[in-house]
Amino acid sequence: MRLCDRDGCAEPGDCPAPKSPNSPERWYFCRDHAAEYNRGWDYFQGLSAEEAAAREADETRGANGYERARHYAWSGPGDGSRSRDEQRALAVLGLDDDADFDAVRAAWRRLAKENHPDVRPGDPDAAVRFQSVQAAYEVLRTAAERRAA
């Protein structure tokens, strides 16, 4: 077992951290000292302002490609406008794949009232059904907000 590289620490050093940017050499810290190290880490240390801006632009451009390809996450029936999670949420609410958000809201209200634990105090499955209805509504509400933006 490797010990933490921080002086005086006897905890296991299971968190590798680079000694300098773009260096293969690593420190090995315990979790507490790794958190301390990361608070002071400057990703752009040693780069000029122009080099730092160029690196940031390159990495942002690469990350934006994943954001633009997010629509490939859907599968199953439909026109591709809904993700797999949205389709599962619609199934929990008992709605068709092409239901609009007004139908989602109405189904959510109806099912939440039917399955609320205060309404069914003796039914232990009511809380589980209520939580699944709530989670399904949150998935669909978030997707609708994302589309509206």
Secondary structure as GFF3:
##gff-version 3
##sequence-region A 1 149
A	DSSP	beta_strand	15	18	.	.	.	ID=ss1
A	DSSP	beta_strand	26	29	.	.	.	ID=ss2
A	DSSP	alpha_helix	31	39	.	.	.	ID=ss3
A	DSSP	alpha_helix	49	68	.	.	.	ID=ss4
A	DSSP	three_ten_helix	69	73	.	.	.	ID=ss5
A	DSSP	alpha_helix	84	93	.	.	.	ID=ss6
A	DSSP	alpha_helix	101	115	.	.	.	ID=ss7
A	DSSP	alpha_helix	124	148	.	.	.	ID=ss8
###
